[in-house]
Amino acid sequence: MAKIGKRTRAAREAVNGKQNVTVEEAIDLIKTNARAKFDETVEIAVNLGVDPRHADQMVRGVVGLPNGTGKTVRVAVFARGPKAEEAEAAGADIVGAEDLMETVQGGEINFDRCIATPDMMPVVGRLGKVLGPRNLMPNPKVGTVTMDVAQAVKDAKGGQVQFKAEKAGVVHAGVGKASFSAEQLAENVRAFISAVNKAKPAGAKGTYVKRISLTSTMGPGVSVDVGNAASE
């Protein structure tokens, strides 16, 4: 525990006083202080001036990160017949219909993304209380309810990230790994911010993007200048 304490203390001291920095400066600090024995995930948190409890202020979307996430994504597809075959051919990890529904109902959720053909939604709808809280419920707005299951599977495995504002109006996601180059991480961060800005709801009033912070799995958070993050 003493070793971990020293590392954590050193990391915090390294970022102390360095707030509202550029995306590049934040990434440099994060990469320098990502010293865990595993490849830490670089995460972004965006505080928005919205109240997701109001339908016209909900922020939800999807973005294809130019350099991927560095994470292996397990994809489940609810489909039958030829569409099920398409999903399997595209690399889906789990494909099924009522049998998959029963597996999920039994508490077995061995996937990170869930896709469904429109005709399967009456079946998938029964899993709302299970998949909803985990942000796994298929939704046409983010392309996970579709007849083009092959493309959806490829997108999910190729670095596509979904985002949704939580109760406090915070959107967060993994945008790469500490092993990525600084340029790759910067590209991913700016792509994510751009997507969040494009998803601005009609009911949002006042300042939309309030705060942005970057961190690694085991590292301290670094606040990023909002104006800099939004610039290309």
C-alpha positions as CSV (number, residue, x, y, z in Angstrom):
1,M,0.0,0.0,0.0
2,A,2.9,2.4,0.7
3,K,4.1,2.0,-2.9
4,I,0.7,2.9,-4.3
5,G,0.5,5.8,-1.9
6,K,3.8,7.2,-3.0
7,R,2.9,6.9,-6.7
8,T,-0.5,8.5,-6.2
9,R,1.0,11.3,-4.2
10,A,3.7,12.0,-6.8
11,A,1.1,12.0,-9.6
12,R,-1.1,14.5,-7.7
13,E,1.9,16.7,-7.1
14,A,2.7,16.7,-10.8
15,V,-0.6,18.1,-11.8
16,N,-1.1,20.4,-8.8
17,G,-1.7,24.0,-9.9
18,K,-2.0,22.9,-13.6
19,Q,-5.6,23.5,-14.3
20,N,-7.5,24.5,-17.5
21,V,-4.6,23.5,-19.6
22,T,-4.6,22.6,-23.4
23,V,-5.7,19.2,-24.5
24,E,-2.0,18.5,-25.4
25,E,-0.7,19.6,-22.0
26,A,-3.3,17.5,-20.2
27,I,-2.4,14.4,-22.3
28,D,1.3,14.9,-21.6
29,L,0.6,15.1,-17.8
30,I,-1.6,12.0,-18.0
31,K,0.8,9.9,-20.0
32,T,3.7,10.9,-17.8
33,N,1.8,9.9,-14.6
34,A,0.2,6.7,-16.0
35,R,2.6,4.3,-14.2
36,A,0.4,1.3,-13.3
37,K,1.5,-2.2,-14.3
38,F,-1.3,-2.3,-17.0
39,D,-2.1,-0.1,-19.9
40,E,-4.4,2.5,-18.3
41,T,-7.5,3.8,-20.0
42,V,-7.6,7.5,-20.7
43,E,-11.0,8.8,-19.8
44,I,-12.9,12.1,-20.4
45,A,-15.6,13.6,-18.3
46,V,-17.7,16.6,-19.7
47,N,-19.9,18.5,-17.3
48,L,-22.8,20.0,-19.3
49,G,-25.3,22.7,-18.5
50,V,-28.3,20.4,-19.0
51,D,-30.9,18.6,-16.8
52,P,-31.3,15.1,-18.4
53,R,-34.5,14.6,-16.5
54,H,-36.2,16.9,-19.1
55,A,-36.6,15.2,-22.5
56,D,-35.6,18.3,-24.4
57,Q,-32.3,18.5,-22.5
58,M,-31.2,14.8,-22.9
59,V,-27.7,14.5,-24.5
60,R,-27.1,11.2,-26.3
61,G,-25.0,10.3,-29.3
62,V,-22.3,8.2,-30.8
63,V,-18.9,8.9,-32.2
64,G,-16.3,6.9,-34.2
65,L,-13.0,7.7,-32.5
66,P,-10.4,8.1,-35.3
67,N,-7.8,6.0,-33.5
68,G,-10.2,3.5,-31.8
69,T,-10.4,2.9,-28.0
70,G,-7.7,0.3,-27.6
71,K,-10.3,-1.9,-26.0
72,T,-11.7,-5.2,-27.2
73,V,-15.5,-4.8,-27.5
74,R,-17.7,-7.8,-27.1
75,V,-20.9,-7.4,-29.2
76,A,-24.2,-9.2,-28.8
77,V,-26.8,-9.1,-31.6
78,F,-30.5,-9.9,-31.4
79,A,-31.5,-11.2,-34.8
80,R,-33.0,-14.2,-36.6
81,G,-32.3,-16.0,-39.9
82,P,-30.1,-14.3,-42.5
83,K,-29.6,-11.3,-40.3
84,A,-28.2,-13.5,-37.6
85,E,-25.9,-15.1,-40.1
86,E,-24.8,-11.6,-41.2
87,A,-24.0,-10.6,-37.6
88,E,-21.9,-13.8,-37.1
89,A,-20.0,-13.2,-40.3
90,A,-19.2,-9.6,-39.3
91,G,-17.7,-10.8,-36.0
92,A,-20.4,-10.6,-33.4
93,D,-19.5,-12.4,-30.3
94,I,-23.0,-13.5,-29.3
95,V,-26.1,-13.8,-31.6
96,G,-29.5,-15.0,-30.6
97,A,-33.2,-14.2,-30.1
98,E,-35.4,-15.5,-27.3
99,D,-32.6,-17.8,-26.2
100,L,-30.3,-14.7,-25.7
101,M,-33.1,-12.9,-23.9
102,E,-33.4,-15.8,-21.4
103,T,-29.6,-15.8,-20.9
104,V,-29.6,-12.0,-20.1
105,Q,-32.6,-12.4,-17.8
106,G,-30.6,-15.1,-16.0
107,G,-28.0,-12.5,-15.2
108,E,-25.4,-13.5,-17.8
109,I,-24.3,-10.4,-19.7
110,N,-21.1,-11.2,-21.5
111,F,-21.0,-8.2,-23.9
112,D,-20.2,-4.5,-24.0
113,R,-22.5,-3.5,-26.9
114,C,-26.0,-4.7,-27.8
115,I,-27.4,-4.5,-31.3
116,A,-30.9,-5.5,-32.6
117,T,-32.9,-5.7,-35.8
118,P,-36.1,-3.7,-35.5
119,D,-38.3,-6.8,-35.5
120,M,-36.5,-8.1,-32.4
121,M,-37.3,-5.0,-30.3
122,P,-40.5,-6.6,-28.7
123,V,-38.2,-9.3,-27.4
124,V,-35.4,-6.9,-26.4
125,G,-37.9,-4.6,-24.8
126,R,-38.5,-7.1,-22.0
127,L,-34.9,-6.5,-20.9
128,G,-35.2,-2.8,-20.4
129,K,-34.7,-3.0,-16.6
130,V,-31.6,-5.0,-17.1
131,L,-30.0,-3.4,-20.1
132,G,-31.2,0.2,-19.5
133,P,-29.2,0.9,-16.3
134,R,-26.1,-0.5,-18.0
135,N,-26.5,1.8,-21.1
136,L,-26.8,-1.4,-23.2
137,M,-30.3,-1.0,-24.5
138,P,-30.4,-0.9,-28.4
139,N,-31.5,2.5,-29.7
140,P,-32.1,3.7,-33.3
141,K,-30.6,7.1,-32.4
142,V,-27.2,5.6,-31.9
143,G,-27.4,3.1,-34.7
144,T,-27.9,0.0,-32.6
145,V,-31.4,-0.8,-33.8
146,T,-30.8,-1.4,-37.5
147,M,-31.2,-3.8,-40.4
148,D,-27.5,-3.3,-41.3
149,V,-26.3,-5.4,-38.4
150,A,-23.0,-6.2,-40.2
151,Q,-22.0,-2.5,-40.3
152,A,-23.2,-1.9,-36.8
153,V,-21.0,-4.8,-35.5
154,K,-18.0,-3.4,-37.5
155,D,-18.5,0.1,-36.1
156,A,-18.8,-1.2,-32.5
157,K,-15.6,-3.2,-32.8
158,G,-13.8,-0.4,-34.7
159,G,-13.7,2.3,-32.0
160,Q,-17.3,3.6,-31.9
161,V,-18.2,5.1,-28.6
162,Q,-21.7,5.8,-27.3
163,F,-22.3,8.6,-24.8
164,K,-25.3,9.6,-22.7
165,A,-25.7,12.4,-20.1
166,E,-26.1,11.1,-16.5
167,K,-28.4,12.6,-13.9
168,A,-25.9,15.3,-13.0
169,G,-25.5,16.3,-16.7
170,V,-22.1,14.5,-17.0
171,V,-21.0,12.7,-20.1
172,H,-18.0,10.4,-19.8
173,A,-16.2,7.8,-21.9
174,G,-12.9,6.1,-22.5
175,V,-11.0,7.8,-25.4
176,G,-8.0,5.5,-25.7
177,K,-5.1,4.0,-23.8
178,A,-2.1,5.5,-22.1
179,S,0.1,3.6,-24.6
180,F,-1.4,5.6,-27.5
181,S,0.7,8.5,-28.9
182,A,-0.1,12.0,-27.7
183,E,-1.3,12.8,-31.2
184,Q,-3.7,9.9,-31.3
185,L,-5.2,10.7,-27.9
186,A,-5.6,14.4,-28.9
187,E,-7.4,13.4,-32.1
188,N,-9.8,11.2,-30.1
189,V,-10.5,13.8,-27.4
190,R,-11.3,16.5,-30.0
191,A,-13.5,14.1,-32.0
192,F,-15.4,13.2,-28.8
193,I,-15.9,16.9,-27.8
194,S,-17.0,17.7,-31.3
195,A,-19.7,14.9,-31.2
196,V,-20.9,16.1,-27.8
197,N,-21.2,19.7,-29.1
198,K,-23.2,18.4,-32.1
199,A,-25.5,16.6,-29.8
200,K,-26.5,19.8,-28.0
201,P,-30.3,19.5,-27.3
202,A,-32.8,22.2,-28.2
203,G,-33.7,22.7,-24.5
204,A,-30.1,23.5,-23.4
205,K,-29.8,27.1,-22.1
206,G,-26.8,29.1,-20.9
207,T,-23.4,27.6,-21.0
208,Y,-23.5,24.1,-22.6
209,V,-20.0,22.7,-21.9
210,K,-19.0,23.8,-18.4
211,R,-16.0,21.7,-17.6
212,I,-13.9,19.1,-19.2
213,S,-11.4,16.8,-17.4
214,L,-9.1,14.0,-18.5
215,T,-7.7,11.3,-16.4
216,S,-6.2,7.8,-16.6
217,T,-7.5,4.8,-14.7
218,M,-5.2,5.3,-11.7
219,G,-4.2,8.9,-12.2
220,P,-5.5,12.3,-11.0
221,G,-7.8,14.3,-13.1
222,V,-6.6,17.3,-15.2
223,S,-9.0,20.0,-16.1
224,V,-8.9,21.1,-19.8
225,D,-9.6,24.6,-21.2
226,V,-13.0,24.3,-22.8
227,G,-12.2,26.7,-25.6
228,N,-9.1,24.8,-26.5
229,A,-10.8,21.4,-26.4
230,A,-13.5,22.6,-28.8
231,S,-10.9,24.0,-31.4
232,E,-9.9,21.8,-34.2
